[in-house]
Amino acid sequence: MAWALVACTVTEEASNVMIKIGPDEPADLVYLFKEGTTPEQILEFQRTVVGIPNDKGSGSASLPGTMSKVAVRVRGHDAEAVRFKPNAMPEEKAFYKSRVSESNLIYEVYEHVVPSRITASSSPIHKSH
């Protein structure tokens, strides 16, 4: 079972390009939140871990290199699937991955997967202890 809420950032020069993202589309990074993570905790994670908080106190911008992000459900966990910009620098991707992996809210992190195809036998690049 999977559900999706699409949220994406498109730059001006790419505004005529359709970006496909969702539970059945390939993602560069998929991370599952631990069971019991509240919607409020996920919102704060989005704002401060994978986002840059607005100095006015509401909202946030995406981390550099992020093209799109979508909320999905994977194996009963709230999760997010991320696509990086085609020209994202390796350092930007590594920074994003490290921020996600270091969060105590994250259960597992996967790379280059289709969210709906993640199973119990899939191999994460990070798993909480």
N, C-alpha and C positions, 0 to 999 in steps of 0.2 A: 504494500500500500504506500502510495506517495502522493503528496500534494505540493503545490508550488505557489509562491507569491513572487512575481517577477519584479526585480528592481535592477535597473541598469544605468550605467553612465555612458554616454556616447559623446565623443568630441565632435566639434563642428565639422572637421574634415571628413569624419566617418558617418555623418548623419544620414547618408543615403544607403547605409549598409544595414541589413536586417541581422540582428544577433539572436541566435537560437540558444536558449538555455532553459533547462527544466529537468525533471527527474529522469527523462529518457534521452537526454542529450549529453555528450561528453563534457566533462568539466576538468579543469586543470587541477583543482583542489576541492576536496569534499571533507568537511569536518563534522563529526557527530558530537552533540552536547551530551553530557552525562545525564542519566535519568534523574528527574527531580529538579533540573534546571528550570527556573521560572521564566515566564515571558519578560519580566522586568530585568532579570539578570542577562538574558539574551540581548535585550535592547541596549543595556549598558555595555555589553561586550561589543556590539556593533558600533557603538558610539566611541568607545575608548580603546579597543584592542585592534579592530580592523578598520577603524575610522579615525579621523582627526577631528576632535570636538570643535564646534564653533565657539569662538571666544565670547559670543553673546549668550551662551548658555543653552541653546537649543539646536538640535540637528548636528550633523557632522558631514565631512567630506570623505571620500574613499581614499585609502592609502594609495600612493603612487603605483602605477602599473596595473591597477584593477580596472577591468572593463565592465564586468557585470557580476551580480551576486543574486542568488535565488534561495529562498527557504524551501527545504524539502523534508520529508520524513524518510528515514532509513532504518530498517529493522527496529521500528518502534521508538527511535530517537528523533528529536528535533535536530535538524542538520542544515548546513548551508553548502551550496555548490558555487564555486567561483571560477570565472574565466578571466585570465589575464589579457591585457592588450597584446596584440601581435608584436609590438615593439617594446614590450616590458623588458627592462634590464634584469639579468640574473640576480643582481643584488636586491632589486625590488621584490622579486618572487621569494628569495631567501628570507628577506625581512618579514614578509607577510607570513610565511610558513613558521618562522620562529616565534612570532607574536602569538599565532594560534596555538602552536604546540606547547608553549609555556603557560598557557591559561589553565587554571585549575578547574574550569568549567568543561574542558574538552575531554571526551572519552577516546575517540580515535580520529586519525587524519589519514586520508587517502589521496593519492596523486594519479592524474590521468585515468579517470574512471567515469563510468556512467552511474549516477547515484542509484537508480533502480536495480542495477546489477550487482550491488555490493551485498555479499552474503556473509554468513558467519565464517566461511572458509577463506574470505578475501584477506589479503595481507596489508595491514596499514603501515604507513611510514612512521607513525607515532601511535602509541597506546598508553593511556594513563595507568598508573600502578595502583 
